[in-house]
């Protein structure tokens, strides 16, 4: 999943719009919460996350956005939270 993240960082992410950067952010977020992120993906995802967060007026607004959309975005990537907060892959 995160191969595309490395490509995004190799491209100039400063020119990406909200929709494109959002996709990469949610790929990173899903990999983080499912504990499938490793190696250089971590650093690439930090760059993507910081750039994406900067698109919001305040950190609080970003957190609200994340809280509203996280379950839907995780589900798009085949995951759902289990009752004990572990992520389960369902695809």
Secondary structure, DSSP 8 states (H G I E B T S, - for coil): -THHHHHHHHS-GGG--HHHHHHHHHHHHHHHHTT---THHHHHHHHHHHHHHTTSSSHHHHHHHHHHHHHHHHHHTTEEE-TTS-EEE--
